[in-house]
C-alpha cells in the first residue's frame, strides 16, 4: 500500500487546508478514493512529491499533467 495525500483546492487553485491521507494499492485506486471523498470539489492527489492527478468536477475530468498546487 502507498500513502497518498489528497488536497482540496479553492476555485483560485490554492490549497484550502491540510491534506487528507489515504492508503491505496495504486494511483488509480487513489484517484477513485479522492473522487469519492470530496465530491464536487477541485482536488489533487500526490504521492509525496509526485503529482498523481487532478480531479476537476466542473469539467468532469481527471488531469494528469501540470498540477495547480504543490504540497
N, CA, C and O atoms as CSV, one atom per row, in Angstrom:
chain,resi,resn,atom,element,x,y,z
A,1,UNK,N,N,0.843,-1.178,0.000
A,1,UNK,CA,C,0.000,0.000,0.000
A,1,UNK,C,C,0.890,1.243,0.000
A,1,UNK,O,O,1.970,1.271,0.590
A,2,UNK,N,N,0.396,2.248,-0.676
A,2,UNK,CA,C,1.101,3.518,-0.765
A,2,UNK,C,C,0.277,4.584,-0.066
A,2,UNK,O,O,-0.952,4.573,-0.129
A,3,UNK,N,N,0.959,5.501,0.600
A,3,UNK,CA,C,0.284,6.607,1.265
A,3,UNK,C,C,0.190,7.767,0.279
A,3,UNK,O,O,1.199,8.241,-0.244
A,4,UNK,N,N,-1.024,8.207,0.039
A,4,UNK,CA,C,-1.287,9.330,-0.854
A,4,UNK,C,C,-1.866,10.475,-0.041
A,4,UNK,O,O,-2.432,10.275,1.034
A,5,UNK,N,N,-1.711,11.681,-0.578
A,5,UNK,CA,C,-2.298,12.864,0.040
A,5,UNK,C,C,-3.272,13.492,-0.952
A,5,UNK,O,O,-2.942,13.712,-2.118
A,6,UNK,N,N,-4.469,13.775,-0.468
A,6,UNK,CA,C,-5.489,14.409,-1.300
A,6,UNK,C,C,-5.663,15.837,-0.802
A,6,UNK,O,O,-5.997,16.067,0.361
A,7,UNK,N,N,-5.433,16.797,-1.702
A,7,UNK,CA,C,-5.567,18.204,-1.361
A,7,UNK,C,C,-6.834,18.764,-1.986
A,7,UNK,O,O,-7.011,18.694,-3.202
A,8,UNK,N,N,-7.712,19.317,-1.164
A,8,UNK,CA,C,-8.901,20.007,-1.659
A,8,UNK,C,C,-8.464,21.426,-2.000
A,8,UNK,O,O,-7.790,22.082,-1.206
A,9,UNK,N,N,-8.850,21.898,-3.184
A,9,UNK,CA,C,-8.422,23.208,-3.663
A,9,UNK,C,C,-9.592,24.176,-3.748
A,9,UNK,O,O,-10.738,23.785,-3.972
A,10,UNK,N,N,-9.266,25.455,-3.562
A,10,UNK,CA,C,-10.260,26.503,-3.763
A,10,UNK,C,C,-10.362,26.796,-5.260
A,10,UNK,O,O,-9.584,26.274,-6.058
A,11,UNK,N,N,-11.319,27.628,-5.629
A,11,UNK,CA,C,-11.519,27.955,-7.035
A,11,UNK,C,C,-10.295,28.626,-7.657
A,11,UNK,O,O,-10.067,28.507,-8.861
A,12,UNK,N,N,-9.503,29.336,-6.835
A,12,UNK,CA,C,-8.313,30.003,-7.361
A,12,UNK,C,C,-7.110,29.062,-7.461
A,12,UNK,O,O,-6.018,29.492,-7.832
A,13,UNK,N,N,-7.304,27.768,-7.130
A,13,UNK,CA,C,-6.240,26.781,-7.249
A,13,UNK,C,C,-5.371,26.626,-6.021
A,13,UNK,O,O,-4.445,25.815,-6.021
A,14,UNK,N,N,-5.648,27.386,-4.974
A,14,UNK,CA,C,-4.850,27.300,-3.752
A,14,UNK,C,C,-5.404,26.205,-2.846
A,14,UNK,O,O,-6.606,25.941,-2.832
A,15,UNK,N,N,-4.515,25.580,-2.098
A,15,UNK,CA,C,-4.899,24.520,-1.171
A,15,UNK,C,C,-5.763,25.119,-0.067
A,15,UNK,O,O,-5.423,26.160,0.494
A,16,UNK,N,N,-6.885,24.460,0.247
A,16,UNK,CA,C,-7.821,25.019,1.215
A,16,UNK,C,C,-7.622,24.508,2.645
A,16,UNK,O,O,-8.331,24.939,3.554
A,17,UNK,N,N,-6.682,23.610,2.852
A,17,UNK,CA,C,-6.443,23.104,4.202
A,17,UNK,C,C,-5.458,21.956,4.172
A,17,UNK,O,O,-4.840,21.689,3.142
A,18,UNK,N,N,-5.308,21.278,5.288
A,18,UNK,CA,C,-4.364,20.153,5.338
A,18,UNK,C,C,-4.838,19.010,4.440
A,18,UNK,O,O,-6.030,18.896,4.153
A,19,UNK,N,N,-3.912,18.174,4.000
A,19,UNK,CA,C,-4.295,17.064,3.124
A,19,UNK,C,C,-5.037,15.970,3.883
A,19,UNK,O,O,-4.897,15.818,5.097
A,20,UNK,N,N,-5.814,15.230,3.141
A,20,UNK,CA,C,-6.453,14.026,3.662
A,20,UNK,C,C,-5.549,12.870,3.252
A,20,UNK,O,O,-5.292,12.698,2.060
A,21,UNK,N,N,-5.067,12.086,4.180
A,21,UNK,CA,C,-4.126,10.999,3.895
A,21,UNK,C,C,-4.909,9.706,3.684
A,21,UNK,O,O,-5.770,9.345,4.487
A,22,UNK,N,N,-4.593,9.013,2.583
A,22,UNK,CA,C,-5.253,7.749,2.274
A,22,UNK,C,C,-4.202,6.700,1.906
A,22,UNK,O,O,-3.139,7.036,1.384
A,23,UNK,N,N,-4.502,5.441,2.178
A,23,UNK,CA,C,-3.653,4.311,1.773
A,23,UNK,C,C,-4.357,3.587,0.634
A,23,UNK,O,O,-5.509,3.175,0.771
A,24,UNK,N,N,-3.663,3.433,-0.489
A,24,UNK,CA,C,-4.257,2.758,-1.645
A,24,UNK,C,C,-3.209,1.877,-2.317
A,24,UNK,O,O,-2.007,2.076,-2.147
A,25,UNK,N,N,-3.689,0.900,-3.083
A,25,UNK,CA,C,-2.794,-0.033,-3.766
A,25,UNK,C,C,-2.059,0.602,-4.944
A,25,UNK,O,O,-0.915,0.249,-5.230
A,26,UNK,N,N,-2.723,1.548,-5.632
A,26,UNK,CA,C,-2.097,2.159,-6.809
A,26,UNK,C,C,-2.715,3.535,-7.073
A,26,UNK,O,O,-3.628,3.972,-6.373
A,27,UNK,N,N,-2.187,4.204,-8.108
A,27,UNK,CA,C,-2.648,5.550,-8.433
A,27,UNK,C,C,-4.130,5.578,-8.778
A,27,UNK,O,O,-4.850,6.474,-8.337
A,28,UNK,N,N,-4.591,4.617,-9.552
A,28,UNK,CA,C,-5.998,4.585,-9.961
A,28,UNK,C,C,-6.922,4.478,-8.753
A,28,UNK,O,O,-7.939,5.168,-8.682
A,29,UNK,N,N,-6.573,3.623,-7.813
A,29,UNK,CA,C,-7.372,3.483,-6.598
A,29,UNK,C,C,-7.358,4.782,-5.788
A,29,UNK,O,O,-8.373,5.156,-5.200
A,30,UNK,N,N,-6.224,5.463,-5.754
A,30,UNK,CA,C,-6.121,6.727,-5.021
A,30,UNK,C,C,-6.998,7.797,-5.665
A,30,UNK,O,O,-7.658,8.564,-4.964
A,31,UNK,N,N,-7.007,7.850,-6.992
A,31,UNK,CA,C,-7.853,8.822,-7.683
A,31,UNK,C,C,-9.337,8.522,-7.453
A,31,UNK,O,O,-10.136,9.442,-7.277
A,32,UNK,N,N,-9.698,7.268,-7.455
A,32,UNK,CA,C,-11.092,6.895,-7.201
A,32,UNK,C,C,-11.516,7.267,-5.784
A,32,UNK,O,O,-12.622,7.764,-5.571
A,33,UNK,N,N,-10.639,7.027,-4.823
A,33,UNK,CA,C,-10.945,7.372,-3.431
A,33,UNK,C,C,-11.046,8.889,-3.263
A,33,UNK,O,O,-11.919,9.380,-2.548
A,34,UNK,N,N,-10.154,9.626,-3.922
A,34,UNK,CA,C,-10.204,11.091,-3.857
A,34,UNK,C,C,-11.504,11.602,-4.468
A,34,UNK,O,O,-12.094,12.556,-3.961
A,35,UNK,N,N,-11.944,10.989,-5.527
A,35,UNK,CA,C,-13.206,11.373,-6.167
A,35,UNK,C,C,-14.370,11.150,-5.196
A,35,UNK,O,O,-15.264,11.990,-5.092
A,36,UNK,N,N,-14.356,10.043,-4.503
A,36,UNK,CA,C,-15.407,9.710,-3.544
A,36,UNK,C,C,-15.391,10.652,-2.334
A,36,UNK,O,O,-16.448,11.045,-1.842
A,37,UNK,N,N,-14.211,11.009,-1.861
A,37,UNK,CA,C,-14.072,11.809,-0.644
A,37,UNK,C,C,-14.601,13.230,-0.777
A,37,UNK,O,O,-15.322,13.709,0.098
A,38,UNK,N,N,-14.254,13.891,-1.844
A,38,UNK,CA,C,-14.562,15.320,-1.983
A,38,UNK,C,C,-15.387,15.582,-3.230
A,38,UNK,O,O,-14.986,16.359,-4.096
A,39,UNK,N,N,-16.523,14.942,-3.319
A,39,UNK,CA,C,-17.407,15.153,-4.480
A,39,UNK,C,C,-17.731,16.634,-4.625
A,39,UNK,O,O,-18.058,17.317,-3.654
A,40,UNK,N,N,-17.632,17.110,-5.860
A,40,UNK,CA,C,-17.984,18.496,-6.138
A,40,UNK,C,C,-16.876,19.493,-5.887
A,40,UNK,O,O,-17.084,20.692,-6.075
A,41,UNK,N,N,-15.700,19.038,-5.466
A,41,UNK,CA,C,-14.586,19.950,-5.189
A,41,UNK,C,C,-13.398,19.635,-6.088
A,41,UNK,O,O,-13.135,18.478,-6.416
A,42,UNK,N,N,-12.692,20.682,-6.474
A,42,UNK,CA,C,-11.439,20.520,-7.192
A,42,UNK,C,C,-10.430,19.926,-6.222
A,42,UNK,O,O,-10.311,20.408,-5.095
A,43,UNK,N,N,-9.695,18.886,-6.630
A,43,UNK,CA,C,-8.722,18.262,-5.736
A,43,UNK,C,C,-7.565,17.677,-6.515
A,43,UNK,O,O,-7.681,17.357,-7.698
A,44,UNK,N,N,-6.442,17.544,-5.819
A,44,UNK,CA,C,-5.241,16.936,-6.384
A,44,UNK,C,C,-4.792,15.789,-5.501
A,44,UNK,O,O,-4.973,15.806,-4.284
A,45,UNK,N,N,-4.202,14.791,-6.143
A,45,UNK,CA,C,-3.682,13.623,-5.443
A,45,UNK,C,C,-2.176,13.590,-5.646
A,45,UNK,O,O,-1.681,13.742,-6.763
A,46,UNK,N,N,-1.458,13.389,-4.550
A,46,UNK,CA,C,0.008,13.349,-4.569
A,46,UNK,C,C,0.503,12.098,-3.845
A,46,UNK,O,O,-0.089,11.639,-2.869
A,47,UNK,N,N,1.606,11.567,-4.357
A,47,UNK,CA,C,2.363,10.502,-3.697
A,47,UNK,C,C,3.684,11.156,-3.308
A,47,UNK,O,O,4.625,11.184,-4.100
A,48,UNK,N,N,3.749,11.676,-2.096
A,48,UNK,CA,C,4.854,12.513,-1.630
A,48,UNK,C,C,5.019,13.682,-2.593
A,48,UNK,O,O,4.096,14.487,-2.721
A,49,UNK,N,N,6.168,13.814,-3.282
A,49,UNK,CA,C,6.387,14.929,-4.205
A,49,UNK,C,C,5.955,14.606,-5.634
A,49,UNK,O,O,6.115,15.438,-6.528
A,50,UNK,N,N,5.413,13.416,-5.859
A,50,UNK,CA,C,4.998,13.016,-7.211
A,50,UNK,C,C,3.516,13.328,-7.413
A,50,UNK,O,O,2.653,12.823,-6.694
A,51,UNK,N,N,3.244,14.171,-8.406
A,51,UNK,CA,C,1.875,14.511,-8.755
A,51,UNK,C,C,1.215,13.314,-9.421
A,51,UNK,O,O,1.754,12.767,-10.383
A,52,UNK,N,N,0.047,12.898,-8.917
A,52,UNK,CA,C,-0.678,11.751,-9.456
A,52,UNK,C,C,-1.779,12.214,-10.405
A,52,UNK,O,O,-1.901,11.692,-11.513
A,53,UNK,N,N,-2.582,13.194,-9.977
A,53,UNK,CA,C,-3.650,13.683,-10.838
A,53,UNK,C,C,-4.499,14.732,-10.164
A,53,UNK,O,O,-4.464,14.907,-8.946
A,54,UNK,N,N,-5.273,15.436,-10.997
A,54,UNK,CA,C,-6.180,16.470,-10.519
A,54,UNK,C,C,-7.585,16.102,-10.968
A,54,UNK,O,O,-7.792,15.733,-12.124
A,55,UNK,N,N,-8.532,16.198,-10.080
A,55,UNK,CA,C,-9.928,15.896,-10.386
A,55,UNK,C,C,-10.685,17.220,-10.396
A,55,UNK,O,O,-10.740,17.930,-9.392
A,56,UNK,N,N,-11.264,17.535,-11.548
A,56,UNK,CA,C,-11.978,18.794,-11.725
A,56,UNK,C,C,-13.447,18.494,-11.996
A,56,UNK,O,O,-13.797,18.126,-13.118
A,57,UNK,N,N,-14.319,18.641,-10.994
A,57,UNK,CA,C,-15.729,18.304,-11.184
A,57,UNK,C,C,-16.433,19.240,-12.156
A,57,UNK,O,O,-17.409,18.837,-12.789
A,58,UNK,N,N,-15.965,20.482,-12.295
A,58,UNK,CA,C,-16.593,21.426,-13.206
A,58,UNK,C,C,-16.453,20.955,-14.654
A,58,UNK,O,O,-17.335,21.188,-15.480
A,59,UNK,N,N,-15.350,20.299,-14.946
A,59,UNK,CA,C,-15.109,19.806,-16.305
A,59,UNK,C,C,-15.361,18.315,-16.428
A,59,UNK,O,O,-15.271,17.742,-17.514
A,60,UNK,N,N,-15.683,17.687,-15.278
A,60,UNK,CA,C,-15.933,16.241,-15.229
A,60,UNK,C,C,-14.764,15.458,-15.829
A,60,UNK,O,O,-14.947,14.545,-16.634
A,61,UNK,N,N,-13.558,15.847,-15.411
A,61,UNK,CA,C,-12.362,15.203,-15.935
A,61,UNK,C,C,-11.333,15.016,-14.832
A,61,UNK,O,O,-11.370,15.676,-13.793
A,62,UNK,N,N,-10.416,14.095,-15.093
A,62,UNK,CA,C,-9.238,13.908,-14.264
A,62,UNK,C,C,-8.035,14.225,-15.137
A,62,UNK,O,O,-7.904,13.695,-16.240
A,63,UNK,N,N,-7.162,15.085,-14.646
A,63,UNK,CA,C,-5.986,15.514,-15.399
A,63,UNK,C,C,-4.733,14.909,-14.791
A,63,UNK,O,O,-4.654,14.681,-13.584
A,64,UNK,N,N,-3.755,14.653,-15.650
A,64,UNK,CA,C,-2.504,14.061,-15.186
A,64,UNK,C,C,-1.300,14.925,-15.533
A,64,UNK,O,O,-0.164,14.519,-15.289
A,65,UNK,N,N,-1.526,16.112,-16.098
A,65,UNK,CA,C,-0.421,16.984,-16.440
A,65,UNK,C,C,-0.141,17.972,-15.316
A,65,UNK,O,O,-0.400,17.674,-14.150
A,66,UNK,N,N,0.376,19.122,-15.648
A,66,UNK,CA,C,0.815,20.103,-14.675
A,66,UNK,C,C,-0.193,20.323,-13.537
A,66,UNK,O,O,-1.372,20.571,-13.791
A,67,UNK,N,N,0.265,20.233,-12.300
A,67,UNK,CA,C,-0.611,20.469,-11.144
A,67,UNK,C,C,-0.873,21.949,-10.934
A,67,UNK,O,O,-0.098,22.793,-11.385
A,68,UNK,N,N,-1.970,22.266,-10.247
A,68,UNK,CA,C,-2.284,23.642,-9.877
A,68,UNK,C,C,-1.535,24.055,-8.626
A,68,UNK,O,O,-1.074,25.192,-8.522
A,69,UNK,N,N,-1.411,23.150,-7.683
A,69,UNK,CA,C,-0.807,23.483,-6.383
A,69,UNK,C,C,0.280,22.470,-6.062
A,69,UNK,O,O,0.317,21.367,-6.608
A,70,UNK,N,N,1.153,22.873,-5.172
A,70,UNK,CA,C,2.207,21.986,-4.707
A,70,UNK,C,C,1.995,21.725,-3.228
A,70,UNK,O,O,1.622,22.635,-2.488
A,71,UNK,N,N,2.231,20.481,-2.780
A,71,UNK,CA,C,2.051,20.189,-1.352
A,71,UNK,C,C,3.072,20.894,-0.488
A,71,UNK,O,O,3.052,20.749,0.734
